[in-house]
Amino acid sequence: MSNSRRCAACKYLRRRCPKDCVFGPYFPSNNIERFSCVHKIFGASNVAKMLKRLPDGKRREAAESLVVEARSRVRDPVYGSVGTITQLRQQILEAEFELAKTQGLIALRRAQHLHEQQQQQQQQHHLLLKSETDEKLITNYNQDHFHFDYSYNNPQQQITSFGDYFSDESYLY
């Protein structure tokens, strides 16, 4: 390959890029930073050995994995990608906790709403019963009052004693 077609690895290492360069397909010349992270963490010779040992179909995936791990190690030299995984797991746990808390609040609000509805229904039922009871009392009062008026205003009915007044049993209805 000519100097203008060197891969990022050969440019970074300042060497001539051979036609069968193991880095060429995975580290294009327009992205030197990609190779510099991998070189800084793993070293060029170690990466070349790893890629050569793999079948051609697995090399691209391995190169991508090396780049991801190298960038993680540059950002976090102690934990690398494990630090990122731990952070993501922590975020998942926090989100699950928040979700459970929200679901609990929703269940509580639903229970409160149901309880309020039941109370309203009981109050309406109580008012209906009270209304019916009041209506019966008024009806009974009116019937009693009518009977009394009838007895009192009927000059043809002779009441001689208290028992005579209640003898016709009309007061029961």
Summary of the structure (lengths in Angstrom):
residues: 173
radius of gyration: 47.9
end to end distance: 119.2
largest distance: 141.7
contacts: 386
relative contact order: 0.05
helix: 75%
strand: 0%
